[in-house]
Amino acid sequence: MIQLDNVHVALKGFDLTIDELRIPKGFTVGCIGRNGAGKSTLIRTMMGLTVPARGDVLWDGAPLDVAMKERIGFVYDDLYYPKEFKVKALRRLFRSVYPTWNDSLYTELLESYGVSEKKKIKQLSKGMKMKTQIALALAHDPDVLIMDEPTAGLDPVVRRQFVAMLRDWMDAREDRTLFFSTHITSDLERFADYILLIDDGRVKFFLPIDEVEERFVLVRGTTNTLSERDQAMFEGVEWRGSQFTGLIDRSTHPIADDWIVERASLEDILYFLTEVTHDEARIID
C-alpha cells in the first residue's frame, strides 16, 4: 500500500495538499485532472523526487528506500536522458541498476514497439520515447508500475495494444499495483479499478470506478422544470437557451421525473467537476 498522510508540497505558484490517501495493493488506479491540477506533483512526491514540506509518504508502512525503488517501474512524461545517448546505452544503464533486469524481455518489448536501439534519443518521436520508457519500466519485472501520461503520443491502435498489455501485466500476478495519470479517460474506463480526481492540488474524490459510474449521471431538461433548490444540487451545469445539461451525484440528490438521465463518462465527470464549476454555471450561445 502507498500511504500519504497530511502531505503538503509547496512549489512556486502551486500547492499540493493531501490529507489522507491510500493506494491499495493489487489494483489499477487512474489519476485524472486538468493540466496543472497536481497529478505529476503527486507522482513525484510518491516517488520521493519532490520532498513535501510536511507529512508522511509511506510504502508498505515505511519510507521509500533503495530496496523498494528496485521493485518500482516508473514512466515519466518524457525520456529525461542526454539527447545524444543511444537507446542501447539505456539497456546497459538499467541492467546495472536493477538486479531483476530481463534482457530478453527488454529486447522483445522494443521489437514489438518498433524501437531501434541504434537511434539516439534526440531522433525518437514522443511516441517512441514513451514506448522506450515503458519497455525500460517493465523489463525488470516490477511489483508497482507508476506512469505519468503513459499513452500520450501513442496512436489509437498502439494505445489499445498498450492498455491490453497493462491488463495482462496486472492479471499475471495478484499483488501488482498500477498507478497512472492520463488525459485519455477512455483508457481508464477499459480497466481501472479506482479513479482519483485531483483539482487545484486537492483530491476531489478517490472511488472505485463502479461507484463513480453509479453515483454520477448527466441530466438534461428545460429551465421551466428547475427550481432554485434544483439548481443548487448540480456539481456543474451548462445552459443553452432554455435547455440545461448538468452533472448530479445521485447518492446525495434526487432526480426529477421529467429530466432525461444519461450515463456520465469519466470525461464528462472531469469536465463538470473541474472546468464548469470553476466558471460556476456556463452559458453556451
C-alpha positions as CSV (number, residue, x, y, z in Angstrom):
1,M,0.0,0.0,0.0
2,I,1.1,3.5,-0.8
3,Q,0.1,5.8,2.0
4,L,0.0,9.7,2.2
5,D,-0.9,11.5,5.4
6,N,-1.1,15.2,6.0
7,V,1.2,15.8,3.0
8,H,1.8,19.4,1.9
9,V,4.0,20.3,-1.1
10,A,4.8,24.0,-1.6
11,L,6.0,24.9,-5.1
12,K,6.3,28.3,-6.7
13,G,2.7,29.3,-7.5
14,F,1.3,25.9,-6.6
15,D,0.4,23.9,-3.5
16,L,-0.4,20.2,-3.2
17,T,-2.3,19.1,-0.1
18,I,-3.2,15.5,0.5
19,D,-4.9,15.0,3.9
20,E,-5.2,11.2,3.5
21,L,-4.8,8.9,0.6
22,R,-4.4,5.1,0.5
23,I,-3.4,3.4,-2.8
24,P,-4.3,-0.3,-2.3
25,K,-2.0,-3.1,-3.4
26,G,-3.1,-5.3,-6.3
27,F,-5.3,-2.7,-8.1
28,T,-5.2,-0.3,-11.0
29,V,-5.6,3.3,-10.1
30,G,-6.2,6.0,-12.7
31,C,-5.5,9.6,-11.7
32,I,-7.3,12.3,-13.7
33,G,-7.4,16.1,-13.6
34,R,-6.9,19.2,-15.6
35,N,-3.4,20.4,-16.8
36,G,-1.7,21.8,-13.7
37,A,-4.1,20.1,-11.3
38,G,-1.2,18.4,-9.4
39,K,-1.1,14.9,-11.0
40,S,2.6,15.0,-11.8
41,T,3.4,16.7,-8.5
42,L,1.6,13.9,-6.7
43,I,3.5,11.2,-8.6
44,R,6.9,12.9,-8.0
45,T,6.0,13.2,-4.3
46,M,5.1,9.5,-4.1
47,M,8.4,8.6,-5.8
48,G,10.5,10.8,-3.4
49,L,11.5,13.2,-6.3
50,T,9.7,16.1,-4.6
51,V,10.1,16.4,-0.9
52,P,6.9,17.6,1.0
53,A,7.2,20.5,3.4
54,R,5.3,18.3,5.9
55,G,3.5,14.9,6.1
56,D,4.4,11.3,5.5
57,V,4.7,9.2,2.4
58,L,5.0,5.5,3.2
59,W,5.3,2.4,1.1
60,D,4.1,-0.8,2.9
61,G,4.3,1.2,6.1
62,A,7.9,2.5,5.7
63,P,9.6,5.4,3.9
64,L,10.7,4.7,0.3
65,D,14.2,3.1,0.3
66,V,16.5,1.6,-2.3
67,A,15.1,-1.9,-2.0
68,M,11.6,-0.7,-2.6
69,K,12.7,1.5,-5.5
70,E,14.1,-1.6,-7.2
71,R,10.5,-3.0,-7.1
72,I,9.0,0.0,-8.9
73,G,8.8,0.8,-12.6
74,F,8.5,4.5,-13.3
75,V,7.4,6.1,-16.6
76,Y,7.9,9.9,-16.8
77,D,6.1,12.1,-19.2
78,D,9.3,12.3,-21.3
79,L,12.6,10.5,-21.7
80,Y,14.9,12.5,-19.5
81,Y,18.3,11.4,-20.6
82,P,21.1,13.1,-22.6
83,K,19.8,13.6,-26.2
84,E,23.0,12.2,-27.6
85,F,22.5,8.9,-25.8
86,K,21.6,5.9,-27.9
87,V,18.8,3.6,-26.8
88,K,21.3,0.8,-26.4
89,A,23.0,2.8,-23.7
90,L,19.8,2.8,-21.6
91,R,19.9,-1.0,-21.6
92,R,23.4,-1.0,-20.1
93,L,22.4,1.6,-17.5
94,F,19.2,-0.2,-16.3
95,R,20.9,-3.6,-16.4
96,S,23.4,-2.2,-13.9
97,V,20.8,-0.7,-11.6
98,Y,18.1,-3.5,-11.4
99,P,19.1,-7.0,-10.1
100,T,15.9,-8.4,-11.7
101,W,16.6,-6.9,-15.2
102,N,15.5,-9.3,-18.0
103,D,17.5,-8.7,-21.2
104,S,15.3,-10.9,-23.4
105,L,12.1,-9.3,-22.2
106,Y,13.5,-5.8,-23.0
107,T,14.5,-6.9,-26.5
108,E,11.1,-8.4,-27.0
109,L,9.3,-5.2,-25.9
110,L,11.5,-2.9,-28.0
111,E,10.9,-5.1,-31.1
112,S,7.1,-5.2,-30.5
113,Y,7.1,-1.4,-30.3
114,G,9.3,-0.9,-33.3
115,V,12.1,0.9,-31.4
116,S,15.6,0.7,-32.7
117,E,18.5,0.6,-30.2
118,K,20.7,2.2,-32.8
119,K,18.9,5.5,-32.7
120,K,19.8,8.4,-30.5
121,I,17.2,9.8,-28.0
122,K,17.0,13.0,-30.0
123,Q,15.9,11.0,-33.1
124,L,12.9,9.5,-31.3
125,S,9.4,10.9,-31.6
126,K,7.4,11.5,-28.5
127,G,5.6,8.2,-29.0
128,M,8.8,6.3,-29.5
129,K,10.3,7.9,-26.3
130,M,7.2,6.7,-24.4
131,K,7.5,3.2,-25.8
132,T,11.1,3.1,-24.8
133,Q,10.3,4.1,-21.3
134,I,7.6,1.5,-21.0
135,A,10.0,-1.2,-22.1
136,L,12.6,0.0,-19.6
137,A,9.9,0.1,-16.8
138,L,8.6,-3.5,-17.5
139,A,11.9,-5.2,-18.2
140,H,12.9,-5.6,-14.5
141,D,9.6,-7.2,-13.5
142,P,8.4,-4.5,-11.0
143,D,5.7,-5.0,-8.4
144,V,4.5,-1.5,-8.8
145,L,4.2,0.5,-12.0
146,I,3.8,4.3,-11.8
147,M,3.2,6.2,-15.0
148,D,2.7,9.9,-15.8
149,E,0.6,10.2,-19.0
150,P,1.9,6.9,-20.5
151,T,-0.4,6.9,-23.5
152,A,0.4,10.5,-24.6
153,G,1.8,10.5,-28.1
154,L,0.6,7.0,-29.0
155,D,-1.7,6.4,-31.9
156,P,-5.1,4.8,-31.1
157,V,-4.1,1.3,-32.3
158,V,-0.9,1.2,-30.3
159,R,-2.7,2.8,-27.3
160,R,-5.2,0.0,-27.3
161,Q,-2.5,-2.6,-27.5
162,F,-0.7,-0.9,-24.7
163,V,-3.8,-0.9,-22.4
164,A,-4.2,-4.6,-23.2
165,M,-0.6,-5.3,-22.3
166,L,-1.0,-3.5,-19.0
167,R,-4.1,-5.5,-18.3
168,D,-2.2,-8.7,-19.0
169,W,0.6,-7.5,-16.8
170,M,-1.7,-6.9,-13.9
171,D,-3.5,-10.2,-14.4
172,A,-0.3,-12.2,-14.3
173,R,0.2,-11.5,-10.5
174,E,-2.4,-10.5,-8.0
175,D,0.0,-8.4,-5.9
176,R,0.9,-6.0,-8.7
177,T,-0.1,-2.4,-8.5
178,L,-0.6,0.1,-11.3
179,F,-1.0,3.9,-10.8
180,F,-1.1,6.2,-13.8
181,S,-2.3,9.6,-14.7
182,T,-3.8,10.3,-18.1
183,H,-5.9,12.8,-20.0
184,I,-7.3,10.0,-22.2
185,T,-10.1,8.9,-19.8
186,S,-11.4,6.2,-22.1
187,D,-8.2,4.2,-21.3
188,L,-9.2,4.1,-17.7
189,E,-12.8,3.1,-18.4
190,R,-11.4,0.0,-20.0
191,F,-9.7,-1.4,-17.0
192,A,-9.1,0.9,-14.0
193,D,-10.3,-0.3,-10.6
194,Y,-10.2,3.1,-8.8
195,I,-10.3,6.7,-10.0
196,L,-8.5,9.5,-8.3
197,L,-9.6,13.0,-9.3
198,I,-7.3,15.9,-8.4
199,D,-8.1,19.6,-8.9
200,D,-6.1,22.6,-7.8
201,G,-3.8,20.4,-5.7
202,R,-6.6,18.8,-3.8
203,V,-8.3,15.4,-4.0
204,K,-11.9,15.8,-5.3
205,F,-12.6,12.1,-4.9
206,F,-11.0,8.7,-4.7
207,L,-13.5,6.0,-5.5
208,P,-13.9,2.5,-7.1
209,I,-14.8,3.0,-10.7
210,D,-18.0,1.1,-10.3
211,E,-19.1,3.7,-7.6
212,V,-18.1,6.6,-9.8
213,E,-20.3,5.2,-12.7
214,E,-23.2,4.6,-10.3
215,R,-23.1,7.9,-8.5
216,F,-22.5,10.5,-11.2
217,V,-25.1,11.0,-14.0
218,L,-25.8,13.6,-16.6
219,V,-29.3,15.1,-16.5
220,R,-30.9,17.2,-19.3
221,G,-34.1,19.3,-19.3
222,T,-35.7,22.7,-19.7
223,T,-35.3,25.6,-17.3
224,N,-39.0,25.7,-16.5
225,T,-38.6,22.3,-14.8
226,L,-35.9,23.8,-12.4
227,S,-36.4,25.4,-9.0
228,E,-33.6,27.3,-7.2
229,R,-33.2,24.3,-5.0
230,D,-32.8,22.1,-8.0
231,Q,-30.1,24.3,-9.4
232,A,-28.1,24.1,-6.1
233,M,-27.8,20.3,-6.4
234,F,-25.7,20.3,-9.6
235,E,-22.0,19.6,-9.4
236,G,-21.7,21.6,-12.6
237,V,-24.2,22.8,-15.2
238,E,-24.3,24.3,-18.7
239,W,-27.1,26.4,-20.1
240,R,-28.1,26.6,-23.8
241,G,-31.1,28.8,-24.2
242,S,-33.9,27.2,-22.3
243,Q,-32.1,23.8,-22.1
244,F,-29.6,22.7,-19.5
245,T,-27.2,19.8,-19.0
246,G,-25.9,19.1,-15.6
247,L,-23.9,16.6,-13.5
248,I,-25.5,15.3,-10.4
249,D,-24.3,13.0,-7.7
250,R,-27.4,10.9,-7.2
251,S,-26.1,9.4,-4.0
252,T,-26.9,12.7,-2.3
253,H,-29.5,14.3,-4.6
254,P,-32.8,13.1,-6.0
255,I,-33.5,13.4,-9.8
256,A,-36.8,14.9,-11.1
257,D,-39.1,12.6,-13.0
258,D,-39.2,15.0,-16.0
259,W,-35.4,15.1,-16.5
260,I,-33.6,13.0,-19.0
261,V,-30.9,10.9,-17.3
262,E,-27.8,9.7,-19.2
263,R,-24.6,7.9,-18.2
264,A,-21.7,10.2,-17.4
265,S,-18.4,9.3,-18.9
266,L,-15.2,10.0,-17.0
267,E,-14.6,12.8,-19.4
268,D,-18.0,14.3,-18.5
269,I,-17.3,14.0,-14.8
270,L,-13.8,15.5,-15.2
271,Y,-15.3,18.4,-17.2
272,F,-18.2,19.2,-15.0
273,L,-16.4,18.8,-11.6
274,T,-13.4,20.9,-12.6
275,E,-13.9,23.1,-15.7
276,V,-17.6,24.1,-15.4
277,T,-17.6,24.5,-11.6
278,H,-14.7,26.9,-11.9
279,D,-16.9,29.2,-14.0
280,E,-20.0,28.4,-12.0
281,A,-22.8,27.9,-14.5
282,R,-21.6,28.0,-18.1
283,I,-23.8,29.6,-20.7
284,I,-23.4,28.4,-24.3
285,D,-24.7,30.6,-27.1
